[in-house]
Amino acid sequence: MTTSSVPPSGRNGVGRSGVTTLLIVLCAFLALTTIAAAVVLALLTSSAQRPGSGPTPDPSASGTAGPDSRSVQGIDVDIASDLIFGPVTMTATDADGYTTLYAPIGNKGTDEAAEVYFDISTFDADGTLLDRTPSSQYILPEQTTMFTGILVSRISEVQRIRIEQTDVRREAPVITGDVEATEFAGNDDGVVQATLVSSLSAASPDAEVLIVGYLDDAVFGVCTDLLDIPAPGETFQARCTLEPVSASKLPKAITELPDDAEFTAAFVARIPGH
């Protein structure tokens, strides 16, 4: 005959040792849950506080000059930089949704080149950050070139643009001089050709030359040509199609060049190592 016995603790079959084990397991589970929650909270907090981990409405700029307020096509523009900015102009939005900002920028009163970095932030009517994109320039001593920045936000939502210098490094230039135009010619398709003479300290292969068109002192078109700049003193030509820009209204396609248009040309130096 088979017999069975009921454990002394009762009919559930769980003795004191079983209860103790169960309590230990429960306590360990609660402790691990608490630790995991604390780790997640710490990671979220550090991510919110870590510089560069996410956009903030008003990041700090490195420039010592105060903000310079202006507007482009009805949009407020704030600029914080040590460098000298001219009037801001803007293209129409292209088929890919990109809009380009341009502004003359100068590195004056120094014998050092400026390697300068910017953030371009866009905000809506409520001050909410829409997007932020970087831009960088290498500007030779005493040179004026063209700041270029790309906007990827829907321009119809943008109410304010902030251009802020985030870093600038000044050092002896890797090349000196510039290019000088002796003649400009154009056609009714917005194509402009410049005859240039180099005063650069060395030949520069695969270099960019910037051409800017002005009408009544306002920029109406910008373009660049990639070419080999010859040795100093030699003549060469740059040719490109002007991209229409405007400071006050949506620019229209350039179907003819105004008779009284004026043009400038400049060498675009690359950041060393880039």
N, C-alpha and C positions, 0 to 999 in steps of 0.2 A: 504494500500500500504506500502510495506516495503521499507525503505530507508537505505542507508549506507553512511557513511562519511569517507573521506580520512583524516588520521591523519595530523596535521599541518606540520610535518617534511617532508612529501612526500609520494609517493606511495608505498615505500618498507615496510611500517608499522613499521619501527624502529625509535623511537624517541630519543631525547637527552639522556634520562635516560637509554635507551637500549644500545646506543653506549658507554656510560660510563661504564655500567656493563660489556660489551664485552671487553673493554680495561683493566679493572681490572682483568678479568679472564685470558686474554693473559699475562699480566705482572706477575701474580701469577704463571702461567705455566712456563714462562721463568725463573723466580727466582728458582722454584723447580728444573728445569732441570740443572741449573748452580750449585746449591748446591749438587745435586746427582753426577754430574761429579766431583766436588771437593772432595767429600767423596771417590769415587772410586779411584781417583788419589792418595789420601792420604793413602788409604789401600794398594795400589800397592807399593807405595814408602816405607811404613813402613815394608811391607813384604820383600822387597829386602834388607832392612838394618838390619832387626832383626836377631841377631845371631841364627844360627841353623834352620832358616826357609828354607834354601836351600843351596845346595853345593856351595862352592867357590873354585877356583883353588888352593889357598895357604892359608888355615886357620892357625891361630897362634898356635904354640905348647907351652906347659907349661914348657918343659925341658929347663934347663939353658945351657946344652951342645950344641955345634954347630952341624950342620948336618954332618952325617957320611955317605959317599957315597961308594957304592959297587955295585955288580951285582949278579943276580941269573938267570941262564939259558939264558944269553944274555940280560936280562932286567935290566936297571939301578934301583938301590934301594937307597933311601935316608932315613936315620934314625935320628930322633931328640928326644933324651931321656937322662935323667940323669942316667939311668941304663946301665950296660955294656952288649952289644950285641956281640955274636959270629957270625960266618959266617951264612948267610941266605941260606936255602935250600928250595926246593919246590917239591910238588907232581906233578904227571900228573893230568890233569882234569878228574874228574870222570863222570859217566853216567848222573848225574844231572847237570853238568856244573860247579861244584865247584872245585876250586884249593886251596890247603892249603900251607901256608908259615910256616916254622919253623926256629927258631934261638935260640941258647943258650942265656939265659939272666940271669944275676947275680945281687944280692943285697949284695954287698960286703962293708966291712969297716963300719958296723953299727950294733947296737944292736936292731934296730927297724925293724918291718916288713914293706914292701912296698905294698900298695894297689894302683895299677897303671892302668890307662886307656889309650887306644890308639885309634887313627883313622888310618885306612889303606886306602889310596887313590890310584886309578889307573888312568893313563893318556895315551892318544894316542900320535901319532907322532907329532900332532899339539899342544900338551899341553892341550888338552881339557879333562876335568874331565869325566871319564867313570863311576866310581862308588866309593862309600865310605862305608866301613863296620867298626864296632867297635870291640874292643878286650879288655880284662881285665885280670889281673893277681894278685894273692896274693902271694908274695914271702917272705919267712922267712929270718931272718937275716943270712948273710953269705951263703945263699943258691944259687945254680945255677940250674935253671930248664929250660923249653923250652917255648919260646914265640910261640904262635899259632895264626894265622890269616887266615881268609877265604876270598878268592877272588871270586866274582860272575861275573866279567866281562869276555868277551870272551878273553882268554889269547893271542890269535893271534893278537889282536888289542892293547895290552898293551905294551907300550914302557918305562914307568917309574912307579915305585911304591914308595910311600912315607909312611913311618911308623912314626907317630908322637905322642908323649906323650901329652895327653890333660889334664891329672890331675894325681897327685900322693899324697897319704896320708900316712904319716909315723906315726906309733904308736906301742905300745908294742904288741908283737905277741900274738895271742890267743892260740898258741901251739908252742912248741920249739922242736928242734931235727930234725931227718930225718930218712931215712931207708938206710941200708948198705947191699950191695949184698955180699954174701959169695961164690956163685956159679951161673954160667949161663950154660944153655944147650939149644940146638936148633935142629930143623930138616930141611929137604929140602923144606918144604912148607913155610918157613919164620916164623914159630912159634918159639918163644923163651920163655924159662921158667927161672925165677930167684928165687933163694933161698935167703931170706932176713932176716935181724934182725932189729927190730925197736929200735931206740933210742929216739922216740917221748916222750914227757912228759906225754902223756895219750893215751889210746887206741882210735882208730879213726874208727868208723863204716862207711860203704859206702864211703870209701876213694879211691882216684885214685893213682896208682903208674905208673910212666912214665918210659919206657925202651927205650934207644937210642942205636942204633948200629953204630959203627965207623969202617971204613976201611981206613988205612993210614991217620988217624986223620980227615977224612972227614965223615960226617954223611951220612949213606946210608939207614937207616930205623928208624922209630919211631912208638911206639904203647903205649897204656895205658890199664891197667886192673883195674876194679872196684871191690873192695873187702873190707873185714873188717881187719884192721890192729890191731893186738893184743896189749896187754900191753907191756911196754918197756922191752927189753931183750928177748922177745919171738921170735921164728923163724916162718916164714910163707913163702908162695910161691905166685908169681905173674906169669901169663901166658897170652900172647897175640900174635897176628900176626903182624909182622912188616909191616908198610906201606912204600913202597919204595919212597925215596926222592933223589934229587941230586941238587948240586949247579951249575953244569956246563952244564948239558944236560938233556933231557927228561928221567926220570928214567924208568927202565924196572922192570917187576915183579920179585920178589925174589923167585927163584926156588931152590936155595941152599944157605946156609950160608957159607961165606968164612971161611977157617980154621983159618986165622989170624984176624978174626973180634974181636973187643972188644966192651964191653957193659957197660953202666952205668944205674943206677936206682935212682929215686928220688921220694919223696913224693910230691903230688900236693895238696897244701892247697887251700881250698875254701875261697872266700871272705866272711868275717863274715856277717851273715844275709842272705846269698844267698843259 
